[in-house]
Amino acid sequence: MNIPLAERLRPKTLEDYLSQNHLVGKDGALYQQIKNGIIPSLILWGPPGIGKTTLANIIANESERPFYKLSAINSGVKDIREVIDKAKKSGGLFTAKNPILFIDEIHRFSKSQQDSLLEAVEKGWVTLIGATTENPSFEVIPALLSRCQVYVLNSFSKADLESLLDRAIKEDEVLSKQNIKLKETEAILRLSGGDARKLLNIFELIVASFETEKIVITNDLVLKQVQSNTVRYDKTGEQHYDIISAFIKSIRGSDPNAAVYYLARMIEGGEDVKFIARRLLILASEDIGNANPTALVIANNTFQAVSVIGHPESRIILSQCTTYLASSEKSNAAYEAINKAQQLVKQTGDLSVPLSIRNAPTKLMKELGYGDEYKYAHSYDNNFAEHEFMPKDIQNTKLYNPGNNARENAQRQFLKARWKEKYGY
């Protein structure tokens, strides 16, 4: 049989759909909409292999609507218009059964391509379902995003993935006829990265490698088989997250050689240059931060530059930024500070801001003491006056601790001269 295991096991109904109970469970928003036959245009956002395409198919099947599918990788404005014309003929302006247009990887559509969808969505010629692995707030134009509901699909749990393997063994028309025992699952689950499609592809590969009647799957066997059948970078999902993870960790680990190697893997695989630049921008703040503030400036300029230049010349700009960030001092102090601060907010709630630093735009507020006793720092020596800025219940709580590098050591000395007693710098 030439049909891959992942396709043979693709769920056809909501009852067979794995996980995502917050959306398709009995109390889920999508479940109610599907059952009522009133489907809004929507964006499905989640990691690869989580079931976005499958869910779109199920929505079309259960609502009995015509289904049209485009991939943003190889479709242009002309393709979109052709499908919309077909959809207009098969549906109707005032019918609840208007066709569904599914666009895989909608984040890869340009602004003009997304613009071409607006009228069809607005006038109800189609119900748009877009699938994306990227944050739609960044990748979908506001006009289109405002016309769609965004639903987040969560990563599969270990139990979900093991359940999927068990289903494959028991229910697949090919595997159910074989004597398969899953003795160990840690390796195959780890290699899948939570991607159900990748999990089933690996599983099918392992099973096919046996020449004996009894098939016993162990961690060692999985690792051996997968290493001897490594596939190239696949921008549609197979190694997408493995390579970007290796890229980020190489820069964080200050290895420009490994970093530029993984950059080349992504470029040769056809990865979206803006996706790479965006990750560099995040890393410049998360992993370098105040150890070298120029890193964020360079990363931001890199993102702007590759957005204008495009492929293939943008590879040079990405290489410059990558090697610069990898060769820079590192600090995650700013990242740690905001994590601590957000956790503190969750624990303590909305604490009252001290009266002395509240805004006082009205006469009543001034009479109530808003802004009283505030010390304007620039009126004092060294532009500093000791003052209490934190809410009363969390006074003296230190959230920012500069890293151990030249720039942040200088920051520490600056803060120590002002806040040694209060915050212990």
C-alpha positions as CSV (number, residue, x, y, z in Angstrom):
1,M,0.0,0.0,0.0
2,N,1.5,3.4,-1.1
3,I,-0.6,5.6,1.2
4,P,1.5,6.7,4.2
5,L,0.4,5.7,7.6
6,A,-0.2,9.3,8.7
7,E,-2.7,9.6,5.8
8,R,-4.4,6.3,6.5
9,L,-5.0,7.3,10.2
10,R,-6.2,10.8,9.4
11,P,-9.4,11.2,11.4
12,K,-12.6,11.7,9.5
13,T,-14.9,12.9,12.4
14,L,-14.8,15.0,15.5
15,E,-15.1,11.8,17.6
16,D,-11.9,10.4,16.1
17,Y,-10.0,13.7,16.4
18,L,-7.1,13.6,18.8
19,S,-6.9,16.1,21.7
20,Q,-7.8,19.8,21.4
21,N,-10.8,19.3,23.8
22,H,-10.8,23.1,24.5
23,L,-12.0,23.5,20.8
24,V,-13.7,20.3,19.7
25,G,-14.8,18.8,23.0
26,K,-18.5,18.9,23.9
27,D,-18.1,22.3,25.5
28,G,-15.6,23.6,22.9
29,A,-16.4,26.7,20.8
30,L,-15.6,25.0,17.5
31,Y,-17.7,21.9,18.4
32,Q,-20.8,24.0,19.0
33,Q,-20.3,26.0,15.8
34,I,-19.8,22.8,13.7
35,K,-22.8,21.1,15.1
36,N,-24.9,24.3,14.5
37,G,-23.6,24.6,11.0
38,I,-22.6,28.2,11.5
39,I,-18.9,28.4,10.8
40,P,-17.0,31.7,10.9
41,S,-13.9,32.4,8.9
42,L,-11.0,31.3,11.2
43,I,-7.3,30.9,11.6
44,L,-5.9,27.7,13.2
45,W,-2.6,28.5,14.9
46,G,-0.4,25.7,16.2
47,P,2.8,23.7,15.7
48,P,3.3,21.4,12.7
49,G,1.7,17.9,12.8
50,I,-1.0,19.0,15.3
51,G,-4.0,18.4,13.0
52,K,-4.8,21.8,11.5
53,T,-5.5,20.4,8.0
54,T,-7.4,17.4,9.4
55,L,-9.6,19.7,11.4
56,A,-10.4,21.9,8.4
57,N,-11.4,18.7,6.5
58,I,-13.6,17.6,9.4
59,I,-15.3,21.0,9.6
60,A,-16.1,20.8,5.8
61,N,-17.3,17.2,6.1
62,E,-19.5,17.6,9.1
63,S,-21.0,20.9,7.9
64,E,-21.5,19.4,4.4
65,R,-19.8,22.2,2.6
66,P,-17.7,22.2,-0.6
67,F,-14.0,22.2,0.2
68,Y,-11.3,24.0,-1.7
69,K,-7.6,23.8,-0.6
70,L,-4.6,26.0,-1.5
71,S,-1.1,25.9,-0.3
72,A,0.6,29.3,0.3
73,I,3.9,27.8,-0.9
74,N,2.9,27.3,-4.5
75,S,-0.3,29.4,-5.0
76,G,-0.6,32.9,-6.3
77,V,-3.3,35.6,-6.6
78,K,-4.5,34.0,-9.9
79,D,-5.0,30.6,-8.1
80,I,-6.9,32.4,-5.3
81,R,-9.2,34.1,-7.8
82,E,-9.9,30.9,-9.7
83,V,-10.9,29.1,-6.5
84,I,-13.1,32.0,-5.4
85,D,-14.9,32.0,-8.7
86,K,-15.6,28.3,-8.4
87,A,-16.7,28.8,-4.8
88,K,-19.1,31.6,-5.8
89,K,-20.7,29.2,-8.3
90,S,-21.0,26.3,-5.9
91,G,-22.3,28.3,-2.9
92,G,-24.4,31.3,-2.5
93,L,-24.4,34.8,-1.0
94,F,-27.3,34.1,1.4
95,T,-26.8,30.4,2.2
96,A,-25.2,29.0,5.4
97,K,-23.6,26.4,3.2
98,N,-21.1,28.7,1.6
99,P,-17.9,26.8,0.5
100,I,-14.8,26.5,2.7
101,L,-11.5,27.7,1.3
102,F,-8.6,26.2,3.3
103,I,-5.2,27.8,2.9
104,D,-2.3,25.9,4.4
105,E,0.6,28.0,5.7
106,I,-1.3,31.2,5.2
107,H,1.5,33.1,6.9
108,R,3.6,32.6,3.7
109,F,1.1,34.7,1.6
110,S,2.2,38.2,0.7
111,K,0.1,41.2,1.6
112,S,-1.3,41.4,-2.0
113,Q,-2.2,37.7,-1.8
114,Q,-4.0,38.2,1.5
115,D,-5.7,41.3,0.2
116,S,-7.2,39.2,-2.7
117,L,-9.1,37.2,0.0
118,L,-10.8,40.2,1.7
119,E,-13.8,40.7,-0.6
120,A,-14.6,37.0,-0.7
121,V,-14.5,36.7,3.1
122,E,-16.3,39.9,3.7
123,K,-19.2,39.1,1.3
124,G,-19.5,35.5,2.4
125,W,-18.5,33.9,-0.9
126,V,-16.3,31.6,1.1
127,T,-15.6,30.7,4.7
128,L,-11.8,31.0,5.0
129,I,-9.9,28.6,7.2
130,G,-6.2,29.4,7.4
131,A,-3.5,27.3,9.0
132,T,-0.3,28.7,10.4
133,T,2.6,27.8,12.6
134,E,3.4,31.5,13.1
135,N,1.7,34.0,15.3
136,P,-1.1,35.4,13.0
137,S,-0.8,38.8,14.7
138,F,2.6,39.2,12.9
139,E,1.9,37.3,9.7
140,V,-1.8,38.0,8.8
141,I,-2.7,41.5,7.6
142,P,-5.0,43.3,10.1
143,A,-7.9,43.7,7.7
144,L,-8.1,39.9,7.2
145,L,-7.3,39.0,10.8
146,S,-10.2,41.2,12.0
147,R,-12.6,39.1,9.9
148,C,-11.4,35.8,11.4
149,Q,-11.6,34.0,14.7
150,V,-8.2,32.8,15.8
151,Y,-8.1,29.4,17.5
152,V,-4.9,28.0,19.1
153,L,-4.2,24.3,18.8
154,N,-2.1,23.0,21.7
155,S,0.9,20.6,21.4
156,F,0.2,17.0,21.9
157,S,0.9,15.5,25.3
158,K,2.9,12.3,25.8
159,A,-0.4,10.5,26.5
160,D,-1.9,11.8,23.2
161,L,1.1,10.6,21.2
162,E,1.2,7.2,22.8
163,S,-2.6,6.9,22.2
164,L,-1.9,7.6,18.5
165,L,0.7,4.8,18.3
166,D,-1.7,2.4,20.0
167,R,-4.4,3.4,17.6
168,A,-2.0,2.7,14.7
169,I,-1.2,-0.8,15.9
170,K,-4.8,-1.7,16.6
171,E,-6.8,0.0,13.9
172,D,-4.6,0.5,10.8
173,E,-5.5,-1.9,8.1
174,V,-1.8,-2.8,7.5
175,L,-0.2,-2.6,11.0
176,S,-3.1,-4.4,12.7
177,K,-2.2,-7.6,10.8
178,Q,1.3,-7.6,12.3
179,N,2.7,-8.6,15.6
180,I,4.0,-5.3,17.0
181,K,5.1,-4.6,20.5
182,L,6.0,-1.1,21.8
183,K,8.5,-2.0,24.4
184,E,9.9,1.6,24.7
185,T,8.5,4.9,23.4
186,E,10.8,7.6,24.8
187,A,13.1,7.8,21.7
188,I,10.3,7.9,19.1
189,L,8.3,10.5,21.1
190,R,11.4,12.6,21.5
191,L,12.3,12.4,17.8
192,S,8.8,13.3,16.8
193,G,9.0,16.7,18.6
194,G,5.3,16.5,19.3
195,D,4.5,16.3,15.6
196,A,1.9,13.5,15.0
197,R,2.7,13.2,11.3
198,K,6.4,12.9,12.0
199,L,5.7,10.4,14.7
200,L,3.8,8.1,12.4
201,N,6.3,8.5,9.6
202,I,9.1,7.4,12.0
203,F,6.9,4.5,13.3
204,E,6.2,3.3,9.8
205,L,9.9,3.5,8.9
206,I,10.8,1.4,12.0
207,V,8.2,-1.2,11.4
208,A,9.2,-1.6,7.7
209,S,12.8,-2.2,8.7
210,F,11.9,-5.6,10.4
211,E,12.2,-8.8,8.5
212,T,10.9,-10.9,11.4
213,E,7.3,-11.8,12.3
214,K,7.5,-10.3,15.8
215,I,8.3,-6.6,15.9
216,V,9.7,-5.3,19.2
217,I,10.4,-1.5,19.2
218,T,13.0,-0.2,21.6
219,N,14.8,3.1,22.0
220,D,18.1,1.8,20.6
221,L,16.4,0.5,17.5
222,V,14.5,3.7,16.9
223,L,17.7,5.8,17.2
224,K,19.7,3.5,15.0
225,Q,17.1,3.5,12.2
226,V,16.3,7.2,12.2
227,Q,20.0,8.1,12.1
228,S,20.6,6.0,9.0
229,N,17.5,7.5,7.3
230,T,18.0,11.2,8.1
231,V,16.0,13.5,5.8
232,R,17.0,17.0,4.6
233,Y,15.5,20.1,6.1
234,D,11.9,20.4,5.3
235,K,10.4,23.9,5.6
236,T,6.9,22.4,5.8
237,G,7.6,20.8,9.1
238,E,9.7,17.7,9.3
239,Q,12.9,19.3,10.6
240,H,11.7,22.8,10.8
241,Y,11.8,23.1,14.6
242,D,14.8,20.8,15.0
243,I,17.0,23.0,12.8
244,I,15.8,26.4,14.2
245,S,16.4,25.0,17.7
246,A,19.9,24.0,16.8
247,F,20.5,27.4,15.2
248,I,19.3,29.4,18.3
249,K,21.3,27.2,20.7
250,S,24.4,27.6,18.6
251,I,24.2,31.3,18.8
252,R,23.4,31.2,22.5
253,G,26.4,29.0,23.0
254,S,28.6,31.5,21.1
255,D,29.5,29.2,18.2
256,P,29.3,31.2,15.0
257,N,30.5,28.2,12.9
258,A,27.7,25.9,14.0
259,A,25.2,28.9,13.8
260,V,26.1,29.8,10.2
261,Y,25.9,26.1,9.3
262,Y,22.4,25.7,10.5
263,L,21.6,29.1,8.8
264,A,22.7,27.5,5.6
265,R,20.6,24.5,6.2
266,M,17.5,26.7,6.5
267,I,18.4,28.9,3.5
268,E,19.1,25.8,1.3
269,G,15.8,24.3,2.4
270,G,13.9,27.4,1.3
271,E,13.0,28.7,4.7
272,D,11.3,32.1,4.9
273,V,14.0,34.7,5.6
274,K,11.7,36.8,7.7
275,F,11.1,33.8,10.0
276,I,14.9,33.5,10.5
277,A,15.3,37.2,11.1
278,R,12.4,37.3,13.6
279,R,14.1,34.6,15.6
280,L,17.4,36.6,15.6
281,L,15.5,39.6,16.8
282,I,14.0,37.7,19.8
283,L,17.4,36.1,20.6
284,A,19.2,39.5,20.6
285,S,17.0,40.6,23.5
286,E,16.5,37.2,25.3
287,D,20.1,35.9,25.2
288,I,22.2,39.0,24.8
289,G,20.2,41.9,26.1
290,N,22.1,44.6,28.0
291,A,25.4,42.7,27.7
292,N,25.5,44.3,24.2
293,P,22.5,46.5,23.5
294,T,23.8,47.0,19.9
295,A,22.8,43.4,19.2
296,L,19.1,44.3,19.3
297,V,19.7,47.3,16.9
298,I,21.6,45.1,14.4
299,A,18.9,42.3,14.7
300,N,16.1,44.8,14.1
301,N,17.9,46.3,11.1
302,T,18.5,42.8,9.8
303,F,14.7,42.1,10.0
304,Q,13.9,45.4,8.2
305,A,16.7,44.7,5.5
306,V,15.6,41.1,4.6
307,S,12.0,42.3,4.4
308,V,13.1,44.7,1.7
309,I,15.9,42.7,0.0
310,G,14.4,39.2,0.0
311,H,16.1,36.0,-1.3
312,P,18.9,35.3,-2.2
313,E,20.8,38.4,-1.3
314,S,19.3,38.5,2.2
315,R,21.5,35.4,3.1
316,I,24.5,37.7,3.4
317,I,22.7,40.0,5.8
318,L,21.5,37.1,7.9
319,S,25.0,35.7,8.0
320,Q,26.4,39.0,9.2
321,C,23.8,39.2,12.0
322,T,24.1,35.5,12.9
323,T,27.9,35.7,13.3
324,Y,27.7,39.0,15.2
325,L,25.2,37.7,17.7
326,A,27.1,34.4,18.2
327,S,30.3,36.3,18.8
328,S,28.7,38.7,21.3
329,E,28.7,38.7,25.1
330,K,25.6,36.9,26.4
331,S,23.1,37.7,29.2
332,N,19.5,36.7,29.9
333,A,19.1,39.1,32.7
334,A,16.3,41.1,31.0
335,Y,14.5,37.9,30.1
336,E,14.8,36.6,33.7
337,A,13.6,40.0,35.0
338,I,10.4,40.1,33.1
339,N,9.7,36.4,33.9
340,K,10.0,37.2,37.7
341,A,8.0,40.4,37.3
342,Q,5.1,38.6,35.6
343,Q,5.1,35.8,38.1
344,L,5.0,38.5,40.9
345,V,2.0,40.2,39.3
346,K,0.2,36.8,39.0
347,Q,0.9,36.2,42.7
348,T,0.1,39.6,44.1
349,G,-2.6,41.0,41.7
350,D,-3.3,44.7,41.1
351,L,-1.4,46.3,43.9
352,S,-2.0,50.0,44.5
353,V,0.5,52.4,42.9
354,P,2.1,54.7,45.5
355,L,0.2,58.1,45.7
356,S,3.5,60.0,45.2
357,I,4.0,58.6,41.6
358,R,0.4,58.6,40.4
359,N,-0.7,60.8,37.6
360,A,-2.7,63.9,38.7
361,P,-4.4,65.4,35.7
362,T,-7.4,66.8,37.6
363,K,-7.9,69.2,40.5
364,L,-9.7,66.4,42.5
365,M,-6.8,64.1,42.1
366,K,-4.4,66.7,43.3
367,E,-6.6,67.3,46.3
368,L,-6.6,63.6,47.1
369,G,-2.8,63.6,47.2
370,Y,-1.9,62.2,43.8
371,G,1.7,63.2,43.0
372,D,2.4,64.6,46.5
373,E,6.0,64.3,47.7
374,Y,7.2,63.1,44.3
375,K,10.9,63.8,43.9
376,Y,11.9,64.9,40.4
377,A,15.2,63.1,39.8
378,H,16.7,65.8,37.6
379,S,16.4,68.3,40.4
380,Y,18.9,66.4,42.5
381,D,22.7,65.7,42.3
382,N,23.6,63.0,39.8
383,N,19.9,63.1,38.6
384,F,18.9,60.8,41.4
385,A,16.7,61.0,44.5
386,E,15.9,58.0,46.6
387,H,12.2,57.4,46.4
388,E,9.8,54.5,46.8
389,F,8.4,53.4,43.4
390,M,7.2,49.9,44.3
391,P,3.7,49.1,45.7
392,K,3.8,48.9,49.5
393,D,3.3,45.1,49.7
394,I,6.4,44.3,47.5
395,Q,8.8,47.0,48.5
396,N,12.5,46.0,48.3
397,T,11.8,43.2,45.8
398,K,14.7,42.9,43.4
399,L,13.7,41.6,39.9
400,Y,16.6,42.7,37.7
401,N,20.0,41.3,38.4
402,P,22.6,42.4,35.8
403,G,24.7,39.6,34.2
404,N,28.4,39.1,34.7
405,N,29.9,40.9,31.7
406,A,31.6,44.3,31.1
407,R,28.5,46.3,30.3
408,E,26.2,44.8,32.9
409,N,28.9,45.0,35.6
410,A,29.0,48.7,34.9
411,Q,25.2,48.7,35.3
412,R,25.5,46.9,38.6
413,Q,27.9,49.6,39.9
414,F,25.5,52.3,38.8
415,L,22.6,50.6,40.6
416,K,24.8,49.7,43.6
417,A,25.6,53.4,44.2
418,R,21.9,54.2,44.3
419,W,20.1,51.1,45.6
420,K,22.6,49.0,47.6
421,E,20.6,49.1,50.8
422,K,17.2,48.7,49.2
423,Y,17.8,46.0,46.6
424,G,21.2,44.6,47.6
425,Y,23.2,45.4,44.5
